[in-house]
Amino acid sequence: MQNIVKDADKKDYILRITAAGGMIRAFFATTRNTVNTTAQLHHTTAVMSAALGRLLTAGAMMGLMLKNDGDLLTLKIKGDGPAGGLLVTADKNGHVKGYPQNPAADVPNKANGKLDVSGAIGTGTLTVIRDMGLSEPYNGTIELQTGEIAEDITYYFAQSEQTPSAVSLGVLVDVDYSIRQSGGFIIQLMPGATDDTIGYLEQKLNGLDSLTALYEQGHTPESLAELLFADIGYEETDRTPVAFHCDCSRERARRVLLSMGKEELIKLKEEDHAAALNCQFCNREYRFDAGELDALIAKAAARKKN
């Protein structure tokens, strides 16, 4: 087994491998910086940082399963707990972003001292949307099984895609609310996987320490791949950088205002003399003064005539 790197490269990335002659594919992610950036943007409580971080990590890995650069993956959780809901989007190039409905939601820790993500989310649904540029995006929804997110995504793969999968997600929040560790893995059995391969994987995963504990020990995606698959052979197929990325812009905000129509824009100008739009993902504010609203009103009027 390769040496565990105690001072690993701190940049976020996903390692993708195939193992057992192509009968297994796996994604190993380290996402501390991405989750830390997102948590700081939204001023999340510890439990909401953990919940959002798990979904961000899952989204980044599942995004790599998309085929084309223009494809987009969306993961949406709706629950009846204080968190309300979470939304994450990702592409195939490691760009991911997300936001919580209620970043200030908080619940007591579990009896073992761990953050109670399932208690914050409650019961509800997980929806996976794959927008691949077709007339209708693929949309699959399941009932949440535990609210711990990893188990729910495992169930989604089994029910909606008929792909046996093992999913692990972990976020360790430090005492100062920064993200100490964050990562995950998705391991999937491909068609034709033998009973021996399935048994081997089950044995390896049984009793495996939590992902945050493994990263605290100094493990990396590379050393985890070695730990799990050295005995049956594996090949690294690619290593994709991961980062928080929001593609909002002033032009997009302008188009949102224009879509409101002439009458609504006039009302907005009369009441507030300006407009301010906030991006839900990065909290950036785009302000438009009275003169800019006049220009939008004129453009909306011209569109209406045409």
Solvent accessible surface area in square Angstrom, and as a share of the most:
residue,aa,sasa,rsa
1,M,129,0.58
2,Q,76,0.34
3,N,132,0.68
4,I,58,0.30
5,V,70,0.40
6,K,155,0.66
7,D,132,0.68
8,A,36,0.28
9,D,79,0.41
10,K,145,0.62
11,K,150,0.64
12,D,9,0.05
13,Y,10,0.04
14,I,0,0.00
15,L,1,0.00
16,R,61,0.22
17,I,0,0.00
18,T,45,0.26
19,A,1,0.01
20,A,12,0.10
21,G,87,0.84
22,G,40,0.38
23,M,49,0.22
24,I,0,0.00
25,R,68,0.25
26,A,0,0.00
27,F,0,0.00
28,F,0,0.00
29,A,0,0.00
30,T,25,0.14
31,T,1,0.01
32,R,69,0.25
33,N,55,0.28
34,T,4,0.02
35,V,2,0.01
36,N,28,0.14
37,T,58,0.33
38,T,0,0.00
39,A,8,0.06
40,Q,109,0.48
41,L,53,0.26
42,H,15,0.07
43,H,155,0.69
44,T,14,0.08
45,T,28,0.16
46,A,22,0.17
47,V,2,0.01
48,M,0,0.00
49,S,2,0.02
50,A,1,0.00
51,A,0,0.00
52,L,3,0.01
53,G,0,0.00
54,R,37,0.13
55,L,0,0.00
56,L,2,0.01
57,T,0,0.00
58,A,0,0.00
59,G,0,0.00
60,A,1,0.01
61,M,0,0.00
62,M,0,0.00
63,G,0,0.00
64,L,5,0.02
65,M,31,0.14
66,L,9,0.05
67,K,168,0.71
68,N,87,0.44
69,D,103,0.54
70,G,74,0.71
71,D,5,0.03
72,L,75,0.37
73,L,1,0.00
74,T,20,0.12
75,L,0,0.00
76,K,61,0.26
77,I,2,0.01
78,K,123,0.52
79,G,19,0.18
80,D,108,0.56
81,G,17,0.16
82,P,63,0.40
83,A,0,0.00
84,G,18,0.17
85,G,7,0.07
86,L,5,0.02
87,L,35,0.17
88,V,0,0.00
89,T,12,0.07
90,A,2,0.02
91,D,24,0.12
92,K,57,0.24
93,N,64,0.33
94,G,1,0.01
95,H,70,0.31
96,V,1,0.01
97,K,28,0.12
98,G,0,0.00
99,Y,39,0.15
100,P,7,0.05
101,Q,129,0.57
102,N,56,0.28
103,P,42,0.26
104,A,72,0.56
105,A,5,0.04
106,D,95,0.49
107,V,28,0.16
108,P,115,0.73
109,N,83,0.43
110,K,75,0.32
111,A,120,0.93
112,N,105,0.54
113,G,48,0.46
114,K,125,0.53
115,L,42,0.21
116,D,30,0.16
117,V,0,0.00
118,S,26,0.17
119,G,31,0.30
120,A,0,0.00
121,I,3,0.01
122,G,21,0.20
123,T,98,0.57
124,G,19,0.18
125,T,36,0.21
126,L,0,0.00
127,T,14,0.08
128,V,0,0.00
129,I,34,0.17
130,R,27,0.10
131,D,60,0.31
132,M,72,0.32
133,G,70,0.67
134,L,121,0.60
135,S,113,0.73
136,E,132,0.59
137,P,57,0.36
138,Y,82,0.31
139,N,91,0.47
140,G,9,0.09
141,T,77,0.45
142,I,15,0.07
143,E,113,0.51
144,L,21,0.11
145,Q,87,0.39
146,T,66,0.38
147,G,0,0.00
148,E,27,0.12
149,I,1,0.00
150,A,10,0.08
151,E,84,0.37
152,D,0,0.00
153,I,1,0.00
154,T,41,0.24
155,Y,75,0.28
156,Y,0,0.00
157,F,0,0.00
158,A,44,0.34
159,Q,97,0.43
160,S,34,0.22
161,E,52,0.23
162,Q,134,0.60
163,T,26,0.15
164,P,75,0.47
165,S,21,0.13
166,A,23,0.18
167,V,19,0.11
168,S,29,0.18
169,L,18,0.09
170,G,8,0.08
171,V,13,0.07
172,L,61,0.30
173,V,24,0.14
174,D,46,0.24
175,V,144,0.83
176,D,98,0.51
177,Y,134,0.51
178,S,35,0.23
179,I,1,0.01
180,R,114,0.42
181,Q,39,0.17
182,S,1,0.01
183,G,1,0.01
184,G,1,0.01
185,F,8,0.03
186,I,0,0.00
187,I,1,0.00
188,Q,1,0.01
189,L,24,0.12
190,M,49,0.22
191,P,131,0.82
192,G,66,0.63
193,A,22,0.17
194,T,65,0.38
195,D,122,0.63
196,D,122,0.63
197,T,11,0.06
198,I,56,0.28
199,G,35,0.34
200,Y,37,0.14
201,L,11,0.06
202,E,103,0.46
203,Q,135,0.60
204,K,59,0.25
205,L,43,0.21
206,N,118,0.60
207,G,87,0.84
208,L,50,0.25
209,D,73,0.38
210,S,58,0.38
211,L,5,0.03
212,T,24,0.14
213,A,30,0.23
214,L,8,0.04
215,Y,14,0.05
216,E,71,0.32
217,Q,78,0.35
218,G,9,0.09
219,H,14,0.06
220,T,10,0.06
221,P,2,0.01
222,E,33,0.15
223,S,1,0.00
224,L,3,0.02
225,A,0,0.00
226,E,34,0.15
227,L,52,0.26
228,L,2,0.01
229,F,0,0.00
230,A,50,0.39
231,D,110,0.57
232,I,55,0.28
233,G,37,0.36
234,Y,59,0.23
235,E,113,0.51
236,E,88,0.39
237,T,67,0.39
238,D,53,0.28
239,R,121,0.44
240,T,21,0.12
241,P,99,0.62
242,V,7,0.04
243,A,50,0.39
244,F,40,0.17
245,H,83,0.37
246,C,23,0.14
247,D,64,0.33
248,C,25,0.15
249,S,42,0.27
250,R,87,0.32
251,E,84,0.38
252,R,112,0.41
253,A,8,0.06
254,R,72,0.26
255,R,127,0.46
256,V,80,0.46
257,L,1,0.01
258,L,11,0.06
259,S,87,0.56
260,M,75,0.33
261,G,27,0.26
262,K,70,0.30
263,E,102,0.46
264,E,87,0.39
265,L,0,0.00
266,I,57,0.29
267,K,107,0.45
268,L,37,0.19
269,K,56,0.24
270,E,119,0.53
271,E,110,0.49
272,D,87,0.45
273,H,122,0.54
274,A,23,0.18
275,A,7,0.06
276,A,46,0.35
277,L,48,0.24
278,N,93,0.48
279,C,19,0.12
280,Q,114,0.51
281,F,33,0.14
282,C,13,0.08
283,N,69,0.35
284,R,127,0.46
285,E,86,0.38
286,Y,23,0.09
287,R,138,0.50
288,F,2,0.01
289,D,83,0.43
290,A,36,0.28
291,G,48,0.47
292,E,55,0.24
293,L,0,0.00
294,D,64,0.33
295,A,66,0.51
296,L,7,0.03
297,I,24,0.12
298,A,63,0.49
299,K,108,0.46
300,A,8,0.06
301,A,22,0.17
302,A,49,0.38
303,R,140,0.51
304,K,139,0.59
305,K,177,0.75
306,N,162,0.83
